[in-house]
Amino acid sequence: MGNRTQPRTADGDRFRFRAGRPSLDLCATVLWRHVEPVELLQEPADLGRWLTEAGLSPRRLLVSAEEFATALRFREAAFHAFLARIGGPELPAASVATINAVAANHGPLPRLTRTATVEWPEPETATTALATVAHDAVDLLAGPFADRLRECAAPDCAFLFVDVSRPGRRRWCAAERCGNRQHVREYRARQRALVGAEGEPRETRATDDDG
């Protein structure tokens, strides 16, 4: 994608869990989708680590090559379905088919305890753990928060989130990160526009973060 330099990130190759929903956080395992995509799931072991860090399994699950390939297909199908849902109710047929196929694997079901709490059994395989992520995607796409799905407004960020603010006008996946970076860009643009006989204005420094 040309010679454009990737933005810097303070989190390195760590997974991002900003959305609070596993299906959206799985989509965030590709950074800088709109600039220079960086794949965080390079091999099956990475998916096993993600499932653990996402809280979907207390132990590191072994992931087969087939499960890994399915997870990547599901992630991309979910991402495009979320983008389509942001634009309207019509979803891509291929994305719907992929999501439904993964969801049909019957992930762990909730159990009621005597103390009136919900207990989730440990998933036996990466396939059943991924099914839980697919169920979350189905709920987001067809449930009460479907109209609150958003993509970060930063031009170099593709993170998705659910806008739970009362007015429903949240723009950034993280205001202190993407929001701050965009404000700095706008400030610099205004400063460049004001450059004149006095020379270059002093430039404000800012650290770029995830996308």
Protein Blocks (a to p, Z undefined) as FASTA:
>chain_A
ZZbdcdddfklmaccdfkopaklmmmmmpghklmmgcdfblbfklmmmmmmmnopafbdc
dddfklmmmmmmmmmmmmmmmmmmmnombdcfklmmmmmmmmmnopadddddfkopacdd
ddfbfklmmmmmmmmmmmmmmmmklmmgccdfbfkbcbdcddfbfnlpafbfblklmmmm
mmmmmmmmmmmmmgcfkopadddddddddZZ
